[in-house]
Amino acid sequence: ELMRKGHDLLQLRGLLLAGAASAPLAPADPAYFEGLRDRVRKAAKDGAHG
């Protein structure tokens, strides 16, 4: 169990370092967050009727 947790932590560390080293794809401005809200609203609407 401890070895698995250690492996998981190393994997998470690698992912965090890779993410920190990558360039942002788009600015996180108000338009970005409005787009996210629109996607959530649409998914909720589609899910409520499906």
Secondary structure, DSSP 8 states (H G I E B T S, - for coil): -HHHHHHHHHHHHHHHHHHHHS--SS---HHHHHHHHHHHHHHHHHHHH-
